Amino acid sequence: MENRKRIGILTGGGDCPGLNAAIRAVTKTAIQFGFEVIGIQNGWKGLINNENETLDGIKTSGIIDRGGTILGTSRISPFKIENGPQLVLDKFKELGLEGLVVLGGEGTLTVTSRLFEMGLSVVGIPKTIDNDVKGTDFSIGFQTAVEIATDALDRLRSTGESHHRVMILEVMGHHAGWIATYSGIANGADAILIPEFPLDQEKIEGLCQMLKRRNERGINFSIVVVAEGTKLEGEAIADEKTGRLGGIGKLLGKIIEEKTGLETRVSSLDYMQRGGAPVAYDRTLATAFGVRAFELIKNKKYGRMVSLHGDRITDVPLAQAAGGIKTVNLNIYRVAEKFFG
């Protein structure tokens, strides 16, 4: 056992469906090649604080369909802790790791890229329901969030039609409207509002006029989906106490009701989009990503992030995913626009 090579794995940032499937894939593949796998608990904080456990086939059996992460997670960055980056490098050596697999979104992968530049032997796996990581077509968790949002929109359609209302659903998406766009297309939403297209008075007026025209034509309900990061008059809406984004749906609902006289109701999925069992697509993607991540470590190809390009599982430099977000493909949004109203 002492001669076995050892790798680590951690999850950072927000949780999402599919993390456990990736942890399972990395662990079981590594074991097949004679590696020992150390699960780092609670993200970078756990690495610094020696919070870890040995993962094996038993601990990772039966978790492919579980939401969240068996390792726990946190949003703590080593760069916000005194001497944090050096502590990470020191703990990595103390654990005797060959390499470290990090599952994260844009923020976590940016940290990971910087640590690689400082000498950490690391590879990344993109995960975020927002699907805003550059360098990959899709990230783990996105498809499940879209399914949850689509189901909610379908349910809102039936009640909106019954009561002759405008129904607004606010979904996650800080800086990019991927969830809103994909779920809106799948539902046939009458308007999709995303951060890529900030709202001003002209656009709000156009939205209200469209909703009124639908009503005048005898279509007595409408569905509007809005990403939480959509700006109104140049400002993102956030909770005054916490500073957390959210509330654009309620504000928009009041505006629509005042300007159109149409009864309007607002719902927000909030954290429900991040929980629950991953759909089959995310389980499959996470499994393929996990296998590829281990192969990168086995071949000492550090500083890479696994990615999906078309139907190919490949990898790109971690730096490609760092320091920026992937906004919605406008070709996809233009498809959605054809069915507005």
N, C-alpha and C positions, 0 to 999 in steps of 0.2 A: 504494500500500500504506500510506503514512503517514497517509492520510486515513481509513483504515478504523477503525471503532469496535472496541474491544477488551474482551473479558470474560474472567474467570478462572473456574476450576473446581478444587475440591479435595475429597478424601475424608478424613474424620476418624473416629477411633475404630476399632472392630473391623471387619474386612473381612466381606463376605458376598457370596453369589452375586447377580449382577445389577448390580453397580456399573459394570462396563465397558459394559453395555448403556445405562445412563443417560449415561455419559460420551460414548459414541458419539452418542446422540440429541441431547444439548446441542450438541456440536461440529458435527455435520452440519447441524442446523437453523440454527445461528448462521451458518455459512458461506454457506448459501443466501441469507441476508439481508445478506451483505457484512461480517459481523463477523469479527474475528480472535479465536482462542481460545487462551488461555494455560493450560496445565495446571500446577497447583501440585503439586509432589511432596511426599509425606510429611506431608500435613495442614498445620496451622497452623505447625508448625516449618519446613516448606519455604517458606512465605510469608515468614516472618521472615528466613530464611537465604538468600533469593534462589535457591531450588532450583525451577526451572521450565523448561518447554519449550513451544514452539508446537505445538498440535495441528492436524492437518489431516485431510483425507479418507482419506489413505493410512494414517496412524498409527492411525486409528480404524476402519479396515476389517477385517472378520473377527474382531472382538472381542466380538460380541454374545453368543456362547456361552461366553466365557471367564470363569472364576471369579476371585475376587480383584479387584484394581484395578491397572491399568497405571500409575497415578500413585503407588502406594504410599500408606501411611497411618501415622498415629501417634496416640497418646492424649494428646499434650502440649497443654495448654491455655495460651493466651496470658496468662491471669489467674494462672498459676503461674510466670510468667517476669517478671523485673524490667522494668518499663515495657513489658510485652508487648502490651497493647491499643494503646498509642500506636505501637509498632513495626508492628503490623498495619495501622493506618490509614496510616502513612507509606509502607509498602511497596506498599499498594494504589495510592496516588497515584503513586509512582515508576514502577509498571508501566503507568500510564495506563489503568486499568480503568474501564469504565462500570459494571460490577457484578460480583458474585462469586456463583457457585453453590456451595453447600456441601452435600455428601451426608453425613448423619450420623444417629446415633441420639439418644436423649434428652439425653445429656451434651453431645455436639457441638452440637446444636441449641440447647441452653440457652446455651452460649457464644456461638453465632451471634446469638441474640436480644439478648444483652447488648451485643454489638459493634454491632448495628444501632442500639440506643439511643444509642450513642456516636458515631453518624454513618456507619457502614459501609453502603454500598449493597449489600445482600446478600439472597439468597433461599435457602430450604432445600429439600432433598429428603429425605424420611424413609427411612432404611434401617436395618434391624436384624432379625436372625433372631428376636429375642425378641418382635417385634411389639408393643412396649410404648410406642411414641410416641403421645402424645395428639393428637387432631385428625385422624386418618386411620384408616380401617377396617383397612387393611393397609399394611405397609412392605415395601420391596424386601428380598428374601432370605428372608422368612418361609415362603412356600410351598415353597421348595426345601428348607429345613430340615425342614419337616413331611414331605415326601416321603422324605427320607433316614431320618428317625426311623421312619416307617411301614414302610419296607422292612426296617429292622433288627428292628422288632417282629414282622413277619411271619416273618422268619427264626428269631427266637427262639422263636416259637410252635411251629414244626415240630420243633425240637430239644427243646424243653421237653416236648412231647407224646410224643416218642420215649423220653425218659428219665424221664418222670413227675416233673418238677421244677417248682418255682416259679421263674419267670424274671423278673428285675428289670432294667429298662433306665433308666439315669439320663441325662436329656437336659438341655440348657441351659435357662436361665430363672432369672435372678438374683432378680427381684422379681415376676415374673408368669409364669404357667404356660401360656402360649398354645401352645407347641410340644407339651408333654405332653398338653394337652387335645385338640388337633386330631389328633395322631397316635394318641392313645389311642382316640378315637372311631373313627378310620379302621380301626384294627386290631381293635376289639372288646375292648380291654383290660379285665381284671377289676377293676382299681383304677387310678385316676389321682390322684396326689398332687401338689399344687401349693402354691406359697407363699401363695396367698390363703386356704388352710385349714391353719394350722399343726398339727403332730401333737402330741398329748398322750397320756398313758397310756391314756385311754379310747378314743381313735381307733385307737391301735395294737392294743389288745385287740380292738376290733371288726374290724379288718383281719385279724388272725390267726384269729379265729373264723370269718370268712367263708371264708378259704382252707381251713380244716379242714372246713367243711361241704361245700365243693365236692369235696374229696377223698372224704369219706364218701358223697357221692352218686354216686361213680364217675367223676368228672371228675378225671383224675389229673395235670393240669397247670394252671398259672395264669400270667397275664401281669400284671405290675405296672409302670407307668411313673411315674417320679418326677422332678420338676424339681429341678435342683441347689440352688435357693434355698429349698426347702421346710424349714421350721424344725421341729426336734425339741425338744420341751419348751422352746420359746421361743428356741432358739439355732439359727442357720444353721451348717452344717458347713463348715469351711474347712481348707485345708492349713496346718499349724502353721508351716511355714517361709515359704511365699509369701503366705499369707493369702487365696489364691484359693479361691472357693467350689467345693465338690465333695467327694464322699465320703458323702453321705447314702444313696446306693444300697447301698454296702458295709455301712454301719452297720445299715441296715434289714434287709439280708439276714441278718445275724447274729441280729438280734432275732427275725425270723420263724422261722428254723431252730430257735432255742432254744425258742421258745414253742409251735411246732406240731409239731416233729419232721420237717417236710417238707424234703426236699433242695432247697436254694435256690442259684441261681447269679445273679451280678450282672455286668452289662456297662455300659460308659459310652461314649457316642459322642464326647464331648468335642469337639475341634476339627474332627472329620470333618463335623459339621453345618454348618460355616462354609465348607467348601471345595467345589471341584468346579463343574461347569457348572450354571447356573441352569435351572430348569424353564421351560417355555413361558410360564406365567403371570407369573413374575418378569421374563422378558425383555420381555413385552408391557407390564407395569406400569411397568418402568423406562424404556421407550421413551416411553410416554405422559407420565410424570413429567418426563422430560428436555425434551420439547417444551414442556410447560406452563411449566417453570422458565425457559426462554429467553424465552418470550412475556412473562413477568412482568418480566424485565430489559429487554426491548425497549420495553415500555410504562412503564418506570420505576416499577413497583409493587413497591418494595423492602419488606423486613420481612415477607415472606409465606413460607409453606411450602406446597408443592403437596401435595395430599391426595386420597384416594379416599373418596367418600361414596356408598355403594350402587354404582351403575354409572357414577357421574359423576366425572371428573377435575376437581377444583376447587382452591381454595387457601384457607388460613386464616392468621390472624396468627401469626408465629413465636412470639410470647409464649404462644400456646395450647399449644405443644408443649414449652415450657420448664418446668423445675422440678418435674417430677412424671412419674409413669408411668401407663400405661393398663393396668389389671388385666383379668383374664379376664371376659368377659361371662358372668354367672352363669346366664343362660338357656341358653347353650351347654353349660355344665358340668352343668346339671340334666338335659339330654338324655343326656350321658354316664353320669350316675349311674343312669339307668334300667336300664343293662345291666351294672352292677357285680355280680360274683359269679355 
